[in-house]
Amino acid sequence: MMAVRNARVQQPRALATTLVYQVLEQGDSLSGSLTTALAGIDDPRNRAFARELVFGTLRWCERLEFVLGRLLQKPLRNRDRDLHALLLVGLYQVLLLDTADHAAVSETVDLARRSGKRWAAGLVNGVLRSALRQSQALLAAADAVPAARWSYPDWWLRQVQADWPDDWMQVLDGGNRRAPMVLRVNARKSTRQAYLARLADAGIGAQPHSCVDSGIVLETPVAVDSLPGFRSGDVSVQDAAAQLTAGQLGLAPGQRVLDACAAPGGKTGHIAESEADISLLALDNTAQRLERVEENLQRLALKAACVCADAGATDDWWDGQPFDRILLDAPCSASGVVRRHPDIKCLRRASDLQQLPAQQHRLLKALWPLLAPGGILLYVTCSVFRSENAGVVEAFMAQQNDARELPLDVEWGSRQSVGRQLLPGEQGMDGFYYARLIKGSTSAS
Ligand SMILES: C[S@@+](CC[C@H](N)C(=O)[O-])C[C@H]1O[C@@H](n2cnc3c(N)ncnc32)[C@H](O)[C@@H]1O
């Protein structure tokens, strides 16, 4: 395809088209490709523009697909899907982004010309100019179709409506908004107040987060290297909702703590920062992702044993010593964090909602016997779907009579039949679910 050939593509529109193509046609996740791809663009403004094009096109993909369907006389052939991605990126600019229309059209047409298909430039020019001429009517038609209005796959939208009959618009809208950059101050190195002063000295506008003592919200996202002390572990980038986790574990000196699904290690780092004198085991079943945990711990100058294993196959890695605390930050749909990962909207399938709860239940069931009597297991997902959240925990508790809920005594989120849910955007945070279970009748916390 036109933009893929050169690994160091400097042109933001070409790079964005490549990345959108890889997500839509190859099922690639952006987290694997975005940072490396953007590093190939030297100019920071062009880098930011490329990121905006990728995020915006994927965030509004269903909406743009609807419009494109109206503008194309017939769908493009499989071998022309590169142009399909180019058209979506072009439509995002002319319909939804505040960029100069003439530059958007001429540069997109120019990229089409470079595809080597003689007819492509004419087609792209025709589609984008028609979109500009008919923009109001096209967007009004999209607004009449819920999946196109909210820009989610139809199955996803219907599931959110079923799970959140009173809040479904808030859930969908929250997932479509741009997320702020949030920092976690390393309590071992500094106080939040002191770090806020360093940010102010560096000219970076920021506010403390109201729900979590370690959290700082930046007024505008910045490159991590411009954060004072980032390389030496004074601070990490982590949404405030994720920062709520460590505090709910009731950590204390001498505990054995398991972080069962740890990569890339955001919560592992926070656990290790929060309590120095614990023995911490971080597991993940993906070696490459586990390396990220090790890198993060190294940057923070903290220690944990890192093991690559299936958390559910406990015979393979457990030494027989019970854990006082288990964090199961389970693999999930990530439907609560689409504002940060819009590619998820395009990558998830309805069938995932059958497989994921089964996997979550399997992990919960396998890990429970490893918990000491009176110990606490915190089950966490970044999902808004009930079947991955209260659905899993309720089914588990129905089978496990030594599991009792230890409700979270907090101000954020809303109480569920079991556990607590934060919806995307609520109090500025990502969408997360938490359920805290205690083993046996002994009280702990
Ligand atoms: C939601 S992410 C964890 C995020 C992490 N706790 C953090 O805060 O950075 C889920 C992780 O579970 C891992 N995973 C999936 N299935 C697993 C399994 N059976 N055993 C261990 N890890 C698993 C995935 O590789 C992924 O890294």
The ligand as an SDF file (V2000), in Angstrom:
LIG
                    3D

 27 29  0  0  0  0  0  0  0  0999 V2000
   -5.6790   -5.5510   31.7110 C   0  0  0  0  0  0  0  0  0  0  0  0
   -4.1160   -6.0930   31.2800 S   0  0  0  0  0  0  0  0  0  0  0  0
   -3.2200   -5.7990   32.7520 C   0  0  0  0  0  0  0  0  0  0  0  0
   -2.7920   -4.3800   32.9390 C   0  0  0  0  0  0  0  0  0  0  0  0
   -1.8000   -4.2250   34.0910 C   0  0  0  0  0  0  0  0  0  0  0  0
   -2.3010   -4.7940   35.3280 N   0  0  0  0  0  0  0  0  0  0  0  0
   -1.3860   -2.7980   34.3370 C   0  0  0  0  0  0  0  0  0  0  0  0
   -1.9320   -2.1450   35.2170 O   0  0  0  0  0  0  0  0  0  0  0  0
   -0.4980   -2.3160   33.6250 O   0  0  0  0  0  0  0  0  0  0  0  0
   -4.2990   -7.8170   31.2810 C   0  0  0  0  0  0  0  0  0  0  0  0
   -3.0120   -8.5870   31.1320 C   0  0  0  0  0  0  0  0  0  0  0  0
   -3.3080   -9.9680   31.3550 O   0  0  0  0  0  0  0  0  0  0  0  0
   -2.4260  -10.7320   30.5950 C   0  0  0  0  0  0  0  0  0  0  0  0
   -3.0170  -12.0820   30.5410 N   0  0  0  0  0  0  0  0  0  0  0  0
   -4.0190  -12.5470   29.7710 C   0  0  0  0  0  0  0  0  0  0  0  0
   -4.3020  -13.8250   30.0390 N   0  0  0  0  0  0  0  0  0  0  0  0
   -3.4500  -14.1850   31.0350 C   0  0  0  0  0  0  0  0  0  0  0  0
   -3.2260  -15.3920   31.7390 C   0  0  0  0  0  0  0  0  0  0  0  0
   -3.9530  -16.4780   31.4750 N   0  0  0  0  0  0  0  0  0  0  0  0
   -2.2590  -15.4220   32.6800 N   0  0  0  0  0  0  0  0  0  0  0  0
   -1.5090  -14.3340   32.9400 C   0  0  0  0  0  0  0  0  0  0  0  0
   -1.6720  -13.1600   32.2790 N   0  0  0  0  0  0  0  0  0  0  0  0
   -2.6360  -13.0800   31.3570 C   0  0  0  0  0  0  0  0  0  0  0  0
   -2.3200   -9.9950   29.2920 C   0  0  0  0  0  0  0  0  0  0  0  0
   -1.1180  -10.3080   28.6270 O   0  0  0  0  0  0  0  0  0  0  0  0
   -2.3540   -8.5300   29.7700 C   0  0  0  0  0  0  0  0  0  0  0  0
   -1.0510   -8.0430   29.8950 O   0  0  0  0  0  0  0  0  0  0  0  0
  1  2  1  0
  2  3  1  0
  2 10  1  0
  3  4  1  0
  4  5  1  0
  5  6  1  0
  5  7  1  0
  7  8  2  0
  7  9  1  0
 10 11  1  0
 11 12  1  0
 11 26  1  0
 12 13  1  0
 13 14  1  0
 13 24  1  0
 14 15  1  0
 14 23  1  0
 15 16  2  0
 16 17  1  0
 17 18  1  0
 17 23  2  0
 18 19  1  0
 18 20  2  0
 20 21  1  0
 21 22  2  0
 22 23  1  0
 24 25  1  0
 24 26  1  0
 26 27  1  0
M  CHG  2   2   1   9  -1
M  END
$$$$
